């Protein structure tokens, strides 16, 4: 893997599935489209900002570790 390649956010994906949180809910929270959120989640879009990660963790009572594979 090169420096520019990114991995999907596996733990975040698992957290969302385990807690029945829809991508649409998170996308709306972040003020982005569902396709844009999906690209980020799958590692094909831009990364989440610290502010976005904090917002997700605070809103859904998640540990920040969900952003690390």
Secondary structure in CASP SS format (residue, H / E / C, confidence):
PFRMAT SS
TARGET T0000
AUTHOR 0000-0000-0000
METHOD secondary structure of the structure
MODEL  1
X C 1.00
X C 1.00
X C 1.00
X C 1.00
X C 1.00
X C 1.00
X C 1.00
X C 1.00
X C 1.00
X H 1.00
X H 1.00
X H 1.00
X H 1.00
X H 1.00
X H 1.00
X H 1.00
X H 1.00
X H 1.00
X C 1.00
X C 1.00
X C 1.00
X C 1.00
X H 1.00
X H 1.00
X H 1.00
X H 1.00
X H 1.00
X H 1.00
X H 1.00
X H 1.00
X C 1.00
X C 1.00
X C 1.00
X H 1.00
X H 1.00
X H 1.00
X H 1.00
X H 1.00
X H 1.00
X H 1.00
X H 1.00
X C 1.00
X C 1.00
X C 1.00
X C 1.00
X C 1.00
X C 1.00
X C 1.00
X C 1.00
X H 1.00
X H 1.00
X H 1.00
X H 1.00
X H 1.00
X H 1.00
X H 1.00
X H 1.00
X H 1.00
X H 1.00
X H 1.00
X C 1.00
X C 1.00
X C 1.00
X H 1.00
X H 1.00
X H 1.00
X H 1.00
X C 1.00
X C 1.00
END
